[in-house]
Amino acid sequence: MSLAQNPQAMAELDLGTGQGPDGRLRAAPPARRRNGGGLIRGLVGNAKSVAGIVILVIFLLIAVFAPVISPADPNLITGMGSQPPSPEHWLGTTAKGQDVLALNIWGSRSSLFVGFAVGTLATIVGLVVGLASAYLGRWVDNVLSLVTNVFLLLPGLPLLVILAAFLPQGLGTVILVLVITGWAGSARVLRSQAMSIRGKDFVGAAQVTGETGMRIMFREMLPNMASIVMSTFLACVIFGIGAQAALEFLGLGDISTVSWGTNLYWASNDGALLTGAWWAFVPPGVCIALVAFALALVNYGVDETTNPRLRRPRRRTTPDEPTRVATTRDTRRPVIRPEEKAR
């Protein structure tokens, strides 16, 4: 009988010496790979992820300290309408006379909050569904896979429009709608990763020792999925920010709040594009693009850190290493001397 089939022998195994109850040496259980710390070190050492993190930190600081940077109400009329950028209004004014810079500073709070809230909730839902489907299997996997496929087949934008049109307006409604329409893709990706980890030796050893299913899923399998969870979270945040801006631009969000999407909505309603008031709609669009670009940079850093094929090999050279001289493949070619060239 093997060690895995004899729980009593496994319980009596001396973990310090690897010696079983019969005095023979036993093979140690396979080590679990926990790449959370390595992922963070890899992100810090990656130029793309560092650039993305710096951009994100700048926007987060602007959102947190918005009351300090622009203490006045951003909806207040502080000048003439449709004024171009000037020393008084760095990004100009809207058609109503509101300061565009103040609107974008305060709009970062709502847009970033919705984006990170949608990313967190959609990743959690997708993670729970993916882990349960991969670990429990059988009819649970069939049911959860069917539900996931249904949400993946439903067209995203029409479903967003229908849900946002019939539900009460507010940030909570926007977050709920985006989570409902955005969790299925992450669940499919996380399920495939969990299925590959499900067959590892340490999962079987945990089952033999009597650990519960919840502990195996969240204490044994989840730490080995840190990189894919991080990538899924970043993708969901990008989806949340972009989808919120799209809904509010169409007038289906809460237009009474100040966000990058509502800034685009009011710029469109005021005819900023027709009148050439580019300062009314370019800044919120640039902010959305920069945040999405920063998140994509961090995502690229995660891929390069965790994917061995994308890692750049670092070759260390020593002063004593001889210099290689490039030679031609055809060694039979005659060498022409300088005096023969002169002839």
ABEGO torsion letter per residue (X at the ends): XBAAABAAAAAABBAAAGBBAAGBBBBBBBBBBBAAAAAAAAAAABAAAAAAAAAAAAAAAAAAAAAAABABBAABBABBBGBBBBAABAAEBBAAGBBAAAAAAAAAAAAAAAAAAAAAAAAAAAAAAAAAAAAAEEAAAAAAAAAAAAAAABBAAAAAAAAAAABBBEAAAAAAAAAAAAAAAAAAAAAAAAAAAAABAAAAAAAAAGBBAAAAAAAAAAAAAAAAAAAAAAAAAAAAAAAAAAAAAAGABBAABBBAAAAAAAAAAAGAAAAGBAAAAAAAAAAAAAAAAAAAAAAAAAAAAABAAABBBBBBBBAABBBBBBBBABAABBBBBAAAAAX
